Amino acid sequence: MPGDAQPSLIEYPTDFPLKIVGTTQPGYAQAILAIVKKHAPDFDDATMAMKTSKKGKYLSVTCVIRATSREQLDALYQELCDHPMVVMVL
């Protein structure tokens, strides 16, 4: 298949962890949750884990989603990375 993107190394569907880091501010976790649920509507809010940095400047949110395709993950990563509150997505 010349010209095609590289095949995915992930077999779908799969549980896929995302760690989203941003500065600690009101509404951050809710904004992240809204984006995650837009791309993974079956995500269970109760499984979202949050951890503040040692000095409290940053907040990391970990979500394990049920990834169904590379396109889904690409779109989710793109929207998270484009959000002004997000510093990095791992």
N, C-alpha and C positions, 0 to 999 in steps of 0.2 A: 504494500500500500504506500507508494511513494507520495510524499507531500503531507502525509497524515501526521498528527501529533504523536508523540511517544505513547505507547500503550501504558495504561495505569498499572502501577505495581500493587494496587489495593484491589482486593476482591470485594464487590458490593453485593448486598448491603453489609455494613460492618459498623461496629461501635467505634466512633472516632473522637478522641479527646481534643478539645481546643482550650488553650489558655489565652485569655485576652487581658492585656495589661493596660491600665490607664491611670491618670491622676485621680486621686480620691476627691470626689465632688458629688454633690447631690444629684441624683438621677442617673448616675453612671451605670449601676447594675441593671436598672430598669431599661435603659437604652440598649444595653447589650442583650438582655433577655428578649426584647422586642425584635431585634435583628435575627437572633438565633431562631426564634419561633417562626419568623417569616419564612426562613429557609428549611427549617426542620419542625413542622407543626406538631409532631408527636413528642417533641422534647418535654420532659417532665421537669417543671420549674423546681421541684423539691430536690432535685439532684445537683442543682447548681451550687458550686462551692466557691467561697470568697475568702481571700486572705490579704491583709494589709501588709505593706512593707515594714521593715523595722522602725523607720522614722515616721511612718504613716502617710508619706507623700503619694504612694502608689497603691492601687488596689488591683489584685489579679482575680479574675473570674474564670473558673474552670467549668466547662460544659462538655459532657460526653453525649454526642448526638448519634443518631442512627443514620449514617451516611448512605445514600442510595446511588450516588453517581459522582463522577469527577466534576461534572458541570455544577452540581449542587454545591460541592465543597468550594470550587473556584468562585462561584457567585457569593457564597457566604464570606469567604476570606476577603474578597474585593470590597464588599459592603462594610465589613468590620474595619478593614485597613483605611477606608475612606472616611470613617467617622471621626469627627474632630476631637472626641474625648479619648480615642484609642491611641496608645503609644506604640504597642506592638502586639502581634498575634503569633502565637507559637502552636 
